[in-house]
Amino acid sequence: MIRIAICDDDEEYNDKLKKMLSAYLHSKHIKDFELSEYTSGDSLIAKFVAKKYDFIFLDIEMPGSDGFSTAGKIRDIDFDVDIVFVTYAKESIQRGFDYNAKGYLYKEVTQEQINERMDKLVGERLRNREDSFLKVKLTKGGTVLISLSRVQYFESTGHYISVVSEDETHTFIDTITKLSEELESKGFVRVSRSHIVNMNYVFNLTGNKITIIKGDDITVGRSYKQILRKALEKRVVGKWKT
Protein backbone atom coordinates (compact mmCIF):
# COMPACT_ATOMS: atom_id res chain seq x y z
CA MET A 1 0.00 0.00 0.00
CA ILE A 2 1.30 3.44 -0.98
CA ARG A 3 -0.36 6.25 0.97
CA ILE A 4 -0.02 9.84 -0.23
CA ALA A 5 -1.37 13.08 1.24
CA ILE A 6 -1.80 16.28 -0.80
CA CYS A 7 -2.16 19.50 1.17
CA ASP A 8 -2.91 22.81 -0.61
CA ASP A 9 -5.49 25.50 0.09
CA ASP A 10 -6.25 25.61 -3.65
CA GLU A 11 -8.74 22.76 -4.18
CA GLU A 12 -8.28 22.86 -7.97
CA TYR A 13 -4.54 22.36 -7.55
CA ASN A 14 -5.18 19.49 -5.13
CA ASP A 15 -7.35 17.85 -7.77
CA LYS A 16 -4.74 18.44 -10.50
CA LEU A 17 -1.97 16.89 -8.41
CA LYS A 18 -4.18 13.98 -7.40
CA LYS A 19 -4.90 13.17 -11.06
CA MET A 20 -1.20 13.32 -11.96
CA LEU A 21 -0.19 11.08 -9.05
CA SER A 22 -2.96 8.64 -9.87
CA ALA A 23 -1.82 8.56 -13.51
CA TYR A 24 1.73 7.81 -12.40
CA LEU A 25 0.68 4.99 -10.07
CA HIS A 26 -1.53 3.40 -12.72
CA SER A 27 1.31 3.65 -15.26
CA LYS A 28 3.46 1.60 -12.88
CA HIS A 29 0.63 -0.92 -12.41
CA ILE A 30 0.36 0.03 -8.73
CA LYS A 31 -3.24 -0.62 -7.73
CA ASP A 32 -2.90 -0.65 -3.96
CA PHE A 33 -2.70 3.07 -3.13
CA GLU A 34 -4.56 5.75 -1.24
CA LEU A 35 -4.63 9.49 -2.05
CA SER A 36 -5.89 11.91 0.60
CA GLU A 37 -6.54 15.63 0.15
CA TYR A 38 -6.35 18.46 2.69
CA THR A 39 -6.98 22.17 2.17
CA SER A 40 -4.98 23.42 5.16
CA GLY A 41 -2.02 22.46 7.27
CA ASP A 42 -4.23 22.55 10.35
CA SER A 43 -6.65 19.97 8.91
CA LEU A 44 -3.76 17.69 7.98
CA ILE A 45 -2.20 17.87 11.46
CA ALA A 46 -5.59 17.30 13.13
CA LYS A 47 -5.77 13.81 11.56
CA PHE A 48 -2.08 13.01 11.36
CA VAL A 49 -0.49 10.08 13.19
CA ALA A 50 2.86 8.36 12.74
CA LYS A 51 3.11 6.00 9.76
CA LYS A 52 -0.15 7.29 8.28
CA TYR A 53 1.46 8.32 4.96
CA ASP A 54 4.49 7.44 2.88
CA PHE A 55 4.60 10.76 1.02
CA ILE A 56 3.17 14.23 1.64
CA PHE A 57 2.99 16.94 -1.05
CA LEU A 58 2.79 20.11 1.00
CA ASP A 59 2.07 23.65 -0.18
CA ILE A 60 4.21 26.31 1.49
CA GLU A 61 1.96 29.36 1.13
CA MET A 62 -1.23 28.55 3.06
CA PRO A 63 -3.35 30.57 5.49
CA GLY A 64 -3.16 29.48 9.12
CA SER A 65 -0.28 27.03 9.51
CA ASP A 66 1.94 27.46 6.45
CA GLY A 67 3.86 24.59 4.90
CA PHE A 68 6.95 25.01 7.06
CA SER A 69 5.12 25.17 10.39
CA THR A 70 3.01 22.19 9.29
CA ALA A 71 6.17 20.26 8.37
CA GLY A 72 7.63 21.03 11.79
CA LYS A 73 4.56 19.55 13.49
CA ILE A 74 4.72 16.51 11.20
CA ARG A 75 8.36 15.94 12.13
CA ASP A 76 7.47 16.03 15.83
CA ILE A 77 5.24 13.02 15.16
CA ASP A 78 6.83 11.14 12.26
CA PHE A 79 10.37 11.46 10.94
CA ASP A 80 10.02 8.78 8.31
CA VAL A 81 7.34 10.24 6.02
CA ASP A 82 8.75 11.86 2.86
CA ILE A 83 7.77 15.51 2.44
CA VAL A 84 7.84 17.28 -0.93
CA PHE A 85 7.15 21.02 -0.79
CA VAL A 86 5.04 22.63 -3.48
CA THR A 87 5.59 26.33 -4.12
CA TYR A 88 5.84 29.29 -6.47
CA ALA A 89 8.67 30.78 -4.36
CA LYS A 90 12.08 29.48 -5.42
CA GLU A 91 13.75 31.46 -2.64
CA SER A 92 12.14 29.12 -0.07
CA ILE A 93 14.05 26.05 -1.27
CA GLN A 94 16.91 26.09 1.21
CA ARG A 95 14.67 26.39 4.24
CA GLY A 96 12.82 23.22 3.33
CA PHE A 97 15.85 21.05 4.03
CA ASP A 98 15.56 22.01 7.70
CA TYR A 99 12.58 19.64 7.68
CA ASN A 100 14.39 16.82 5.86
CA ALA A 101 12.40 17.53 2.70
CA LYS A 102 12.76 15.23 -0.29
CA GLY A 103 12.67 18.12 -2.72
CA TYR A 104 10.43 20.74 -4.26
CA LEU A 105 7.86 20.93 -6.99
CA TYR A 106 6.91 24.23 -8.56
CA LYS A 107 3.22 24.91 -9.04
CA GLU A 108 3.54 24.78 -12.83
CA VAL A 109 4.30 21.08 -12.56
CA THR A 110 4.02 18.69 -15.51
CA GLN A 111 3.21 14.99 -15.60
CA GLU A 112 6.81 14.30 -16.61
CA GLN A 113 8.10 16.10 -13.51
CA ILE A 114 5.68 14.19 -11.30
CA ASN A 115 6.83 10.92 -12.85
CA GLU A 116 10.49 11.79 -12.29
CA ARG A 117 9.93 12.82 -8.67
CA MET A 118 7.84 9.75 -7.86
CA ASP A 119 10.38 7.41 -9.48
CA LYS A 120 12.98 8.75 -7.06
CA LEU A 121 10.71 8.61 -4.02
CA VAL A 122 9.33 5.13 -4.68
CA GLY A 123 12.75 3.81 -5.73
CA GLU A 124 14.34 5.02 -2.51
CA ARG A 125 11.55 3.50 -0.44
CA LEU A 126 11.98 0.14 -2.14
CA ARG A 127 15.76 0.20 -1.66
CA ASN A 128 15.33 1.00 2.03
CA ARG A 129 12.76 -1.76 2.46
CA GLU A 130 15.17 -4.39 1.14
CA ASP A 131 16.95 -4.15 4.48
CA SER A 132 13.95 -3.31 6.65
CA PHE A 133 12.95 -6.78 7.81
CA LEU A 134 14.30 -8.92 10.63
CA LYS A 135 14.10 -12.70 10.23
CA VAL A 136 13.66 -14.48 13.57
CA LYS A 137 12.90 -17.97 14.82
CA LEU A 138 9.93 -17.87 17.16
CA THR A 139 9.99 -19.65 20.51
CA LYS A 140 6.70 -21.33 19.63
CA GLY A 141 8.21 -22.63 16.40
CA GLY A 142 8.48 -21.36 12.88
CA THR A 143 10.18 -18.35 11.33
CA VAL A 144 8.75 -14.90 10.67
CA LEU A 145 9.88 -11.74 8.90
CA ILE A 146 9.31 -8.71 11.12
CA SER A 147 8.84 -5.32 9.47
CA LEU A 148 11.22 -3.04 11.36
CA SER A 149 9.28 0.07 10.36
CA ARG A 150 6.34 -1.17 12.47
CA VAL A 151 8.39 -2.21 15.52
CA GLN A 152 8.00 0.06 18.55
CA TYR A 153 10.56 -1.63 20.78
CA PHE A 154 12.32 -4.86 21.76
CA GLU A 155 12.32 -6.10 25.35
CA SER A 156 14.72 -8.71 26.74
CA THR A 157 13.93 -11.22 29.47
CA GLY A 158 16.84 -13.58 29.93
CA HIS A 159 17.63 -15.10 26.53
CA TYR A 160 14.15 -14.30 25.22
CA ILE A 161 13.36 -11.16 23.20
CA SER A 162 9.83 -9.82 22.81
CA VAL A 163 9.25 -7.55 19.83
CA VAL A 164 6.33 -5.15 20.25
CA SER A 165 4.90 -3.83 16.99
CA GLU A 166 1.90 -1.65 16.20
CA ASP A 167 -0.43 -4.63 15.95
CA GLU A 168 1.38 -7.73 17.20
CA THR A 169 3.97 -9.15 19.62
CA HIS A 170 6.39 -12.01 18.96
CA THR A 171 8.96 -13.77 21.15
CA PHE A 172 12.24 -15.26 19.94
CA ILE A 173 15.61 -16.34 21.31
CA ASP A 174 18.52 -13.89 20.99
CA THR A 175 20.75 -11.67 23.11
CA ILE A 176 19.95 -7.98 23.40
CA THR A 177 23.61 -7.05 22.85
CA LYS A 178 23.78 -8.89 19.53
CA LEU A 179 20.41 -7.51 18.46
CA SER A 180 21.41 -3.96 19.40
CA GLU A 181 24.54 -4.17 17.25
CA GLU A 182 22.51 -5.46 14.32
CA LEU A 183 19.96 -2.64 14.54
CA GLU A 184 22.09 0.36 15.52
CA SER A 185 22.31 1.71 11.94
CA LYS A 186 18.58 1.27 11.30
CA GLY A 187 17.12 3.87 13.64
CA PHE A 188 17.07 1.71 16.78
CA VAL A 189 18.80 2.64 20.04
CA ARG A 190 19.41 0.61 23.18
CA VAL A 191 18.06 2.60 26.15
CA SER A 192 18.49 0.12 29.00
CA ARG A 193 19.82 -3.32 29.79
CA SER A 194 16.56 -4.79 28.51
CA HIS A 195 15.14 -2.37 25.92
CA ILE A 196 15.88 -1.31 22.35
CA VAL A 197 13.55 1.34 20.92
CA ASN A 198 12.65 2.48 17.43
CA MET A 199 13.44 6.21 17.48
CA ASN A 200 10.59 6.92 15.05
CA TYR A 201 8.20 5.95 17.85
CA VAL A 202 9.83 7.94 20.64
CA PHE A 203 7.43 10.77 21.46
CA ASN A 204 9.06 12.35 24.48
CA LEU A 205 11.90 12.08 27.00
CA THR A 206 10.98 13.24 30.51
CA GLY A 207 13.42 12.64 33.33
CA ASN A 208 14.46 9.03 33.02
CA LYS A 209 11.46 7.85 31.00
CA ILE A 210 10.61 7.89 27.31
CA THR A 211 7.09 7.73 25.97
CA ILE A 212 6.43 5.55 22.94
CA ILE A 213 3.78 6.80 20.52
CA LYS A 214 0.59 4.76 21.08
CA GLY A 215 2.61 2.58 23.44
CA ASP A 216 4.27 2.39 26.83
CA ASP A 217 6.62 4.40 29.03
CA ILE A 218 10.10 2.89 29.16
CA THR A 219 12.69 3.66 31.82
CA VAL A 220 16.04 4.77 30.43
CA GLY A 221 19.14 3.32 32.06
CA ARG A 222 21.52 5.91 33.50
CA SER A 223 24.45 4.77 31.36
CA TYR A 224 22.30 4.89 28.19
CA LYS A 225 20.84 8.37 28.62
CA GLN A 226 23.60 10.23 26.79
CA ILE A 227 23.39 7.80 23.86
CA LEU A 228 19.64 8.40 23.67
CA ARG A 229 20.07 12.18 23.71
CA LYS A 230 22.56 12.00 20.84
CA ALA A 231 20.12 9.80 18.93
CA LEU A 232 17.36 12.35 19.45
CA GLU A 233 19.64 15.07 18.07
CA LYS A 234 20.39 12.96 15.00
CA ARG A 235 16.70 12.38 14.43
CA VAL A 236 16.02 16.11 14.50
CA VAL A 237 18.60 16.92 11.84
CA GLY A 238 17.82 13.87 9.73
CA LYS A 239 21.05 11.92 9.98
CA TRP A 240 19.67 8.39 10.25
CA LYS A 241 21.48 5.93 8.03
CA THR A 242 19.34 3.78 5.75
N, C-alpha and C positions, 0 to 999 in steps of 0.2 A: 504494500500500500504506500503510495506517495501522497502526502498531504501538503497542500499549498494554501497559504493565506495571501490575499491581496487586500491592501489597505490604502485607500485614496478617497478623499472627500468628493471627488468628481465621479459620480456613479457611471457616467458614460465611459470614462477611462477604465474604471474597474471592469466593465463589461468587455471593452476592447481587449484588455490584457487577459481576461479569462478565456476569451475565444482563441487568442493566440497560444496560450499555454495548453489549452485543450487540443488544439490542432497539432502542437508539437507532440504531446503524449500519445495521441492516436497515430501519428506518423511513426512512432517508435513501437507501436503495437502494445502500449501500456494501457490496460483496461482498468486496473485496480488503482484508482486515484480519487482524490477528493479536493475540490476547489472551494474555498470559503471566501466570502467578500465582506469587508468592513468599510464603513465610510468615515471612521475617525479612529485615532489612536486610542482614545478612551474606551470605545466599544470593543476594540481588539483586546486590550488589557483586561477588561472586565470578564472576559471569557477565556483568558489565556491560562494554561497550565503547562508544566514541563512535559516535553515529548509530544505535545499536541500537533505540531507541524514539523515538516522537514525543511520547508522553505517559506520565507515571508518576503513578499514584494511590498516595500513600504515607502509611501510618499513622504517627502521631507516637509513640504509646505502645506500644513493642515491647521485649521483652527483648533483651539484647545491644546491638547498635547501634540506637538509637532513630531516629525519622524525621529529626530534625535532623542527627545525625551521619552518617546515610546520605546525606542530601541534600548535605552538605558533600563527601563522597567522590565523589558523582556529579558535582558541579560541578568537581572537580579533573580530571575526565575529559571531560565534555561540558557545555558551557554552553548548548547550543541546545535540549535536551530540555525540555519543559514539565512542571513538577512541580505537582501539586495535593495539598495535605496533607489527610488525613482524620483527624478527631479528635472527641473529646467535649469537649475543653478549649478554650473560647472565649478564655481568657486567653493562649493560645499564638499567637494570630493574628499579632501584630506581628512576632514573631521570625521567622516564616516568610519574610518579605520580604527577610531577610538572604540568603536562598538563591534570590532571584529567582523566588519562587513565583508561580504563576498563580491563586492563590486557595485557598480552603478548602471542604471539604465536611464537614458534621457527620454523625456516624454514622447518625442517623435520617434518612437521605437518601431522597428520593422519586424516582420516574422523571421527574417534571416537572423537578426540580432537576438531575438528570443531563442531561436534554435541554438545559436552558438553559446549563449549564456547557460541554457539548460543542459547542453551537452557537457559543459564543464562541471556544473553543479552535480548532476546525476552521476557522471563519471567518477568524481571525487568521492561521492557517497558510496558507490559500489566498491571502489578501491579500499576505502576504510573498512567496509563491512567484511572484506575478505579475512581480516584479522580481528573481527569483533565477536568471535564466539569462543567459548571455553568448553572443551570436551572433557567430561568427567564420568567416572564410574560410580554409580549410585550405590549406597549401602544396601538398598533393598534389591539390588541386582539390575543389570542393564546399563546402558550408556546413553547419555543425553548431551546435546549441544545447547549450551546456555548462552543466550544473547546478552553480551556484556552491557549493551546500551540500556537494558531494562533492569539490570541488577542495582539494587539500592546499597546493599552491603553484604559482606561475608562475616560470619561469626564462628569462632573456633571453640570447640569443647573437647579437650584432649586431642586425639588424632582425627576427630570428626569435624568437618566444615559444613555449616549450614549456609546456603546462599539464599538471600531474601530478595526476590524480584517484585515488580509491580503487582503481579497476579499469581505468584506461586513461590513455593519454598522447596528446595531439594537439599539432601544431605549426602556427602561423599567423604571419602578418606583422603586426607592430604595434611601437610603441615602448613601453618599460617606463614611461616618464614619463606618457604618455597613459593607459595602462592603469591605473597607480597612482591617477591622479586619478579615473578612472571608478569604481574599486572602494573608495575610501577610506571611504565611508559604509556599506559592506556587510560590515564585519568583516574586511577585508583590510588589511595593513600592509606597506609597503615596508621591507625590513630590510637591503638592500644595493644596490649599483648594478645587480645582476642578478637579485634575488629579491623577490617579493611573496608573503607567506604568509597563509593563512587562519588567523586567531587561534583558531578552534575546534579546530584540529589542533595547536596549539603545546602540547607537553607540559611542556617545561622550558627554562629559560635558565640556562646554566652558562658563566661567563666570557664569551667572545665567540661562543658557539654556542647555537643553539636546536635542540631535538629535536622532530621532527614525529611525532605518533602514528602508529604502523605505517608510518613513512617514514624519511627521511634526517635527518642533521645538517646544518644550514645555518649558515654563518659570517655573523655580523652585522657590517655595516660600522660603523666607529667613529662616524661622523656620524649613524647611524640608531639607535644604541643607546638614546638618551633617548626617541625616538619610540616604540620598541618597549616600553620600560618603562611609559610612560604608557598605551599600548594594553593592556598586561597589567593595569594598575590599573583601567581601564575595564571590562575583561572581568570582573574580580572583583566589581565592584559593579553589573554589569548595565546598562551605559549604552550598549550598541551601538544604533545607529540601525537601523531596518528600514524 
